[in-house]
């Protein structure tokens, strides 16, 4: 996960009441925050329009995020995605345009990463104790893993645009969008802000971010990449962010311990087990938070060599931090170096 630090001196938390609040254009940042998708969102705005109604703005953002959760959450038993997972039919199922967009993007990034990113790993995620099911205290057996993998494979998931619909070849297929849905939600909030002609924002949901314009100082927003260590919250590198999205995937925050061994929440679809290589974190900068979110996971699964090769091949702006005996080794793609040189 990324910690975000806007390049500002003063933050004001806007407390909304039942009455309508209107503010003129001000050279101080405005911050909206709230719960969503099992985490929180934070939206920082600068130089807001004079007629911006903050009460309506936050209400509409909350409703937008609730709608996305109702489409894509595996923790809500009656969400659109949960109903699809519970349906063992192999016929086309009509879905909302949003759910179609996310599944279609998931399949595109699965192909780009040769299956390293795969939203059909849901049964494995649950088996290892990272999903909505009650976590086990045991390490899954090889037989249990093999059984779960019978329902895994992005090749068994299909999407069509007109009308929006999805279909699975394997009745037991279980889709988990947790590695892409937050990025999609960031993009949707950003699009809503831009529809209101808000030109300077930083949107963050659960560590996935997207920016437009500049901070209150007129400089790019600044994001801090954490040092990928499980018990330490420490800055590793600051990255300026202007009109871009950024996402980080790592094995240092979300994990379980069983019998003295640590298991990452990132599952390799090819083995059915958590990743075990030396790659500690992957940070991706893109024009889309949804793409950055999914690509960070896919490259994390691929590891320090194959992941870097794919990122270079696709001209992706990516920072890899690889574990070494004496700390971390940084690998930056040429696309990221070009981006940083232009800011």
C-alpha positions in Angstrom: 0.0 0.0 0.0 1.1 3.6 -0.6 0.9 6.3 2.0 0.0 9.6 0.5 1.3 13.0 1.6 -0.1 16.0 -0.3 2.6 18.7 -0.9 0.9 21.2 1.5 1.5 22.9 4.8 -2.1 22.8 6.2 -4.9 20.3 5.8 -8.4 21.1 6.8 -10.9 18.3 7.5 -14.3 19.5 6.3 -17.0 18.4 8.7 -20.3 18.3 6.9 -23.6 19.1 8.6 -27.2 18.8 7.5 -27.2 22.3 6.2 -25.7 23.4 2.8 -22.1 24.6 3.0 -20.7 26.8 0.2 -17.2 28.1 0.0 -15.5 30.5 -2.3 -12.3 29.7 -4.1 -9.7 29.3 -1.4 -5.9 28.7 -1.4 -6.2 26.0 1.3 -6.9 22.3 0.6 -10.2 20.8 1.4 -10.2 17.1 2.5 -13.2 14.7 2.4 -12.9 11.3 3.9 -15.0 8.3 4.8 -15.3 4.5 4.8 -15.6 2.4 1.7 -14.8 -1.1 0.3 -13.4 -2.3 3.6 -11.0 0.6 3.8 -11.2 4.4 3.6 -11.2 7.1 1.0 -9.5 10.5 1.1 -10.1 13.2 -1.4 -8.0 16.4 -1.3 -9.1 19.4 -3.4 -7.5 22.7 -4.1 -8.8 25.9 -5.7 -12.4 24.6 -5.7 -15.2 26.3 -7.7 -16.9 29.1 -5.8 -20.3 27.4 -6.0 -19.2 23.9 -4.9 -21.7 22.4 -2.5 -19.6 20.2 -0.2 -22.6 18.4 1.4 -23.9 17.3 -2.0 -20.4 16.4 -3.2 -19.7 14.0 -0.3 -23.2 12.5 -0.5 -22.8 11.8 -4.2 -19.3 10.3 -3.7 -20.6 8.1 -0.9 -23.5 6.9 -3.1 -21.1 6.3 -6.0 -18.8 4.1 -3.9 -21.7 2.2 -2.3 -22.9 1.5 -5.9 -19.5 0.1 -6.8 -19.4 -2.1 -3.7 -22.9 -3.4 -4.5 -21.6 -4.4 -7.9 -18.2 -5.8 -7.1 -17.8 -6.9 -3.5 -17.3 -10.5 -2.5 -18.1 -9.6 1.1 -21.7 -8.7 0.2 -23.6 -11.9 -0.4 -26.1 -10.1 -2.7 -23.7 -8.0 -4.7 -23.8 -8.4 -8.4 -20.5 -10.2 -8.4 -21.5 -12.5 -5.5 -24.6 -13.6 -7.4 -22.5 -14.3 -10.5 -20.1 -16.4 -8.3 -23.0 -18.3 -6.8 -24.5 -19.0 -10.2 -23.1 -22.2 -11.7 -24.6 -21.6 -15.1 -22.3 -21.4 -18.0 -24.7 -19.2 -20.0 -24.2 -15.4 -20.5 -25.3 -13.4 -17.5 -26.3 -9.7 -18.0 -24.3 -7.4 -15.8 -23.9 -3.6 -15.2 -21.6 -1.6 -17.5 -19.3 -1.0 -14.5 -18.9 -4.7 -13.7 -18.3 -5.5 -17.4 -15.7 -2.8 -17.7 -13.7 -4.1 -14.7 -13.9 -7.8 -15.8 -13.0 -6.8 -19.4 -9.9 -4.9 -18.1 -9.0 -7.8 -15.9 -8.9 -10.1 -18.9 -6.8 -7.7 -20.8 -4.2 -7.4 -18.1 -4.3 -11.2 -17.6 -3.3 -11.6 -21.2 -0.6 -8.9 -20.9 0.9 -10.6 -17.8 0.5 -14.2 -19.2 -2.0 -15.0 -16.5 0.0 -13.7 -13.5 -2.9 -11.3 -12.8 -6.0 -13.5 -12.6 -9.3 -12.5 -11.0 -10.5 -16.1 -11.0 -8.2 -17.0 -8.0 -11.1 -16.2 -5.7 -11.3 -19.8 -4.3 -7.6 -19.8 -3.6 -7.9 -16.4 -1.9 -10.6 -17.8 0.4 -8.7 -21.1 0.9 -5.7 -19.2 2.2 -7.8 -17.1 4.6 -7.6 -13.7 2.7 -11.3 -13.6 1.5 -14.7 -13.2 3.1 -14.8 -16.8 4.4 -13.8 -17.7 7.9 -10.0 -18.0 7.9 -8.4 -21.3 8.6 -5.6 -21.8 11.2 -4.0 -24.5 9.0 -1.9 -24.3 5.9 -4.0 -25.7 3.0 -3.1 -29.2 1.9 -1.8 -29.9 -1.6 -5.1 -31.7 -2.2 -7.2 -28.7 -1.1 -5.1 -26.4 -3.3 -5.5 -28.8 -6.3 -9.2 -28.9 -5.8 -9.5 -25.1 -5.6 -7.4 -24.7 -8.8 -9.9 -26.7 -10.8 -12.0 -23.5 -10.7 -9.1 -21.2 -11.6 -8.1 -19.8 -15.0 -8.9 -16.5 -16.7 -9.3 -18.4 -20.0 -12.6 -19.7 -18.5 -14.0 -16.2 -18.0 -15.5 -14.2 -20.9 -17.0 -10.8 -21.3 -19.1 -9.1 -24.1 -19.9 -5.4 -24.4 -23.2 -5.4 -26.2 -25.2 -6.0 -24.1 -22.8 -6.1 -21.1 -22.6 -9.7 -20.0 -20.1 -12.2 -18.6 -19.9 -16.0 -18.8 -17.8 -18.8 -17.3 -16.9 -22.1 -18.8 -16.3 -23.7 -15.4 -19.4 -23.7 -13.1 -17.2 -23.4 -9.9 -15.4 -20.3 -11.2 -15.2 -17.6 -8.5 -14.2 -14.1 -9.4 -12.4 -11.8 -6.9 -11.9 -8.2 -8.0 -10.1 -7.0 -4.9 -6.9 -6.3 -6.9 -8.6 -4.0 -9.4 -11.9 -2.7 -8.0 -10.4 0.0 -5.7 -8.4 1.4 -8.7 -11.6 1.4 -10.7 -13.4 3.3 -7.9 -10.6 5.9 -7.8 -11.1 6.4 -11.6 -14.9 6.8 -11.2 -14.5 9.3 -8.4 -12.0 11.2 -10.4 -14.4 11.3 -13.4 -17.2 12.6 -11.2 -15.0 15.4 -9.9 -14.0 16.4 -13.4 -17.6 16.4 -14.5 -18.0 19.2 -11.8 -15.1 21.1 -13.4 -12.9 20.4 -10.4 -9.4 20.6 -11.8 -7.1 20.0 -8.8 -7.6 16.8 -6.8 -5.9 13.9 -5.2 -8.2 10.8 -4.8 -7.1 7.9 -2.6 -8.9 4.7 -1.8 -7.1 2.1 0.2 -3.7 3.2 -1.1 -4.6 3.6 -4.8 -4.3 7.2 -6.0 -5.0 9.5 -8.9 -4.3 13.1 -9.3 -5.2 16.1 -11.5 -3.7 19.5 -11.6 -1.5 20.6 -8.7 -1.3 20.9 -4.9 -2.1 24.1 -3.1 1.4 25.4 -3.8 1.0 24.9 -7.5 3.5 22.1 -7.6 2.7 18.4 -8.4 1.1 16.3 -5.7 3.6 14.2 -3.9 3.3 10.6 -3.0 5.5 8.7 -0.6 6.4 5.1 -1.3 6.9 3.2 1.9 9.9 1.1 2.7 8.5 -2.4 2.3 9.0 -3.7 5.8 6.1 -5.3 7.9 6.6 -3.5 11.2 7.9 -0.1 10.1 6.1 2.9 8.5 9.0 4.7 6.9 9.3 6.7 3.7 11.5 5.1 1.0 11.0 7.5 -1.9 8.9 10.5 -2.8 7.3 10.6 -6.3 5.7 13.7 -7.8 2.3 12.9 -9.3 0.6 15.1 -11.8 -2.4 13.9 -14.0 -1.5 10.3 -13.3 -2.5 7.4 -11.1 -0.3 5.3 -8.9 -0.6 1.9 -7.1 1.7 -0.3 -5.2 1.6 -4.0 -4.5 3.7 -5.7 -1.8 4.0 -8.6 0.5 4.9 -6.7 3.6 1.5 -5.6 5.0 -1.2 -8.1 4.2 -0.1 -11.6 5.2 -0.8 -14.4 7.6 1.5 -16.5 9.8 1.1 -20.2 10.2 3.4 -22.4 12.2 6.0 -19.6 12.3 6.0 -19.0 8.6 4.7 -15.9 6.9 2.5 -16.2 3.8 1.8 -13.3 1.5 -1.8 -12.4 0.4 -0.6 -12.3 -3.2 -1.4 -15.7 -4.7 0.4 -17.1 -7.8 -2.4 -18.5 -10.1 0.1 -21.1 -11.5 1.0 -22.7 -8.2 -2.1 -21.9 -6.1 0.2 -20.7 -3.3 1.5 -17.3 -2.1 4.4 -15.8 -3.9 7.9 -16.7 -2.5 10.4 -14.7 -4.5 12.6 -11.7 -3.5 10.4 -8.9 -4.9 9.2 -6.8 -2.0 7.0 -4.2 -3.8 6.0 -3.0 -7.2 4.8 0.6 -7.8 3.1 1.4 -11.2 2.3 4.9 -12.6 -0.4 5.0 -15.3 -3.1 7.2 -16.6 -5.7 4.8 -15.1 -5.8 3.8 -11.4 -7.6 0.6 -12.4 -4.7 -0.4 -14.7 -2.1 0.6 -12.2 -3.8 -1.4 -9.5 -4.1 -4.6 -11.5 -0.6 -4.3 -13.2 1.1 -3.8 -9.8 -0.4 -7.2 -8.7 0.4 -9.0 -11.9 4.0 -7.7 -11.9 4.3 -8.7 -8.2 3.3 -12.2 -9.1 5.8 -12.4 -12.0 8.7 -11.5 -9.7 11.8 -9.3 -10.1 13.1 -10.6 -13.4 10.0 -11.6 -15.4 8.0 -8.7 -14.0 10.7 -6.2 -15.0 10.9 -7.7 -18.5 7.2 -7.4 -19.0 7.2 -3.8 -17.7 9.9 -2.8 -20.1 8.3 -4.7 -23.0 5.0 -2.8 -22.4 6.7 0.5 -21.7 5.2 0.7 -18.2 6.4 3.2 -15.6 7.3 0.9 -12.7 9.5 0.9 -9.7 10.6 -2.5 -8.3 12.1 -3.0 -4.9 13.9 -6.3 -4.5 15.0 -7.7 -1.2 18.7 -8.0 -0.5 20.7 -9.1 2.5 21.6 -5.5 3.3 18.2 -3.9 2.4 16.6 -3.3 -1.0 17.7 -3.0 -4.6 15.8 -0.6 -6.8 15.0 -1.3 -10.4 13.3 1.5 -12.4 12.0 1.0 -15.9 13.0 3.5 -18.6 9.4 4.7 -18.8 9.5 5.7 -15.1 12.8 7.4 -15.6 11.4 9.4 -18.5 8.3 10.4 -16.5 10.4 11.6 -13.5 12.7 13.6 -15.8 9.7 15.5 -17.2 8.1 16.5 -13.8 
